[in-house]
């Protein structure tokens, strides 16, 4: 298995990191207010980063799974012989 590192990967990872940091900071409660705990804020930030990675991987790599399904050969029906 070969792993490649290209520009799209770097952009997706840096975008995910930036989105996670921004979400974590924006969900901080104001001074003296009761808001989300640190763990809840971290969970929301990780979810945002994962969302960026999923969307970026589809945009960067294309929809290869759909291309292969469209070019697949039709399946021939199986021949069944019943002996009595």
N, C-alpha and C positions, 0 to 999 in steps of 0.2 A: 504494500500500500504506500503510495507516494503522497506526501502532503506538500502543497504549494502555498506560497505566501505572495499575494499580489496586491495591487493598489486597492482593488475593491474590498478585499478582506481588511486591510488597514483602515479604510474609510468606515466600514461597517462597525468595526470594533471601537474606533475612536468616537463614532456617533453614539454608540450604545453607552460608552463610558460617560460621555457628556450628558446624555439624556438621564442617566441614573443620578448623576451629581445634581443636575438641575431639579429633578423631581424631589430628591432628598432635601435640598435646601428650601424649595418652595412649600413643602409640607410642614416645615417647622412652625410650631405655634408661636404667636406673638409673646412678648415678655409678660409673664404673669398669668397667661391664659393656659387652660388645660386643653391639650390637643392630643394628637396621636403619640404613642410611645415611640421610643427610638427603634424598637423592633418592627413596629407597624410601618414606620416611615421607610425602614430599610427594605421591607418586603415589597412595598409599593415601588420603590426605586429599582429593585431587581426585576420586578415585573415589567417596568417600562424599558429597561435595558434588554430584556429577553424579547420584547415586542419589536424593538429596533433591529435586533439581530435576525429575527424571523423575516421581517419585511425586507430588510437589506439583502438577505441571502436570496430571496426570490427575485428581487430586482436585479441583483448582480449576476446571478447564475442562470436566470431564465427559468422557464417552466419546462424542464427537461422531461419530467415524468409524463406530461401530457403529449409531448412530441413522440415519445416512444409508443405510447398507447395508440396514437393515430396511425402509425406506420406498421402496426402489428399485422401479421398474417392472420386470416380468418382460421378459426379452429374447425377442423373437419369433425363431423359427428363420429363417435365411436361405433364400430361395428359390433353388434352383439349377436351372438349365435346361441340360441337356446336349444339344447338337446334334450329330448324326452325319452 
